[in-house]
Amino acid sequence: MTRPHGDLELALAPALETATGHRAVTDLPDDLTDELPLYQVGKTNGLSLAAGFDFAEVDIETYGGDRAEAVAAAEVARNYMAHQLVGALTSTMTVTRVRCSRTPTIVLYENPNLRRAVATYGLWIKYTL
């Protein structure tokens, strides 16, 4: 079933890319090393099909060539999420509040030439149809 107000990941990825200047995707490309740093946006829960207010959690995975690059880019994304996202997104989806529930943390990744930092954000969203 499609969401009449749009898909949160598909709305957030281009907004994050525009704000940070780093590529943001919902599906990882085959070769991550082509364009680093890189963000992957994924909703972990939430979102109603109806108009009104709702809460969703979003993971932003940041990939970098080394730990410093991954952490620095993750902090750029964190700054955007915390200070610029409220009041914005799409004509049918407005973020009213953001909470960082897991700060950017380095986690293992299967490619030894890459480092990944993962952060989780809680978003309160108002939907209109």
N, C-alpha and C positions, 0 to 999 in steps of 0.2 A: 504494500500500500504506500502510495506517495504522500509526502507531507505537503499540505497546501501552502505552508509558510516557508518551505525550502528545507534544505539539508544543512545542518549546523556545520559539519566539516567542510562542505563545499563552499560555504559562505566565509568561514573563518580562515581557510588556507590562503586565498588571494588577499584578504585583508592583512594577514600577518606578513605575507610576502611584500606587499606594498609598503607597509610600515617599517619593515626591517631591512629591506633590500636584499634579503636572502631568499632563495627558492623555498617554497612551501608546497607540499603535496599531501594527498590523502593516501596514495599508493606509492610505495617506494619504487624508484626506477631500478633497472637491472644493474647498473653500475653507479653506485653511490659516489664514487670518487670523482666523477665528471664535474660536479658542481658543489663544492663544500664552502661554507657550512650549508646544511640542508635541514629543513624542518619536516616532520611528518605529523599531521594532525589527525587525531582519532577520538571519537566520542566513546566513553566507556560506559555511560548509563544515562538515563533520563530522556526527556523530550516526549511531549504529548502530541497527539495528532490534532488536538483541538486548539482553538484560539484561547488566549488567556496567559497566565503566568506559569512558568515551569522552571525546573532546576535540572541542569545537566553537568556531568563531569567530562572534561576533555583532557587527554594526554597530549603533550607536545614533546615529541622525541627529537632531539637535536643531534645531528651527526657532524663530526668534525674530523680533521686529519690527525689531531692529537687532543689530549685532554684540555689544554688551554683554549684551543679554538672552539671545542664543543661547549665548554663552560661559558666562555665569553658570549657566544651566540645565544645560548640558553638564557643568559641574563638580559640580553637585548629583547628577546621574546617575552621574558617575565616583565620587563619594564612596560612593554606595549600592553600586555594583558592587564597589568595593574593600573596603568595611568591613562591609557588612551582608548581602550575598548568600550568602556561604559558610555552608553548613549548612542552606540554605533552598531552596525553590522549590515542589515538590509532593510528594505522598505517594509517588510513584514516580520522582521525579527530584530528586536532591540535588546541589547544587554543592559540590565539595570544594576547589576552588582557582580563583582568578581572576587573570588577568594582563592589564594594559592594554597592548596591543601597539601601539596608535596613540592618543596622547592627543587630546583634543578639538581639532580643527583646522577653521578656517573654510574652506569650499570654495564655489565659485561655485554659484549657484542661479538659475534662469531668471527668477524674479520679483524685480524690483529693490526691492520693499517688504519682502522677507524676507531673513534671513541664516540660513545652515545651518552647523552645526558637526558634524563626523563623528568618532566615536571607535570603535575596534575593540577588543574584549575576547576573550581566550581563556578558555574555561570548561572545567574538568575536571569531569565529571559522573558520578555513580554512578546507574545505572538499576536499578530492581527491577520485577518484573512482578507 
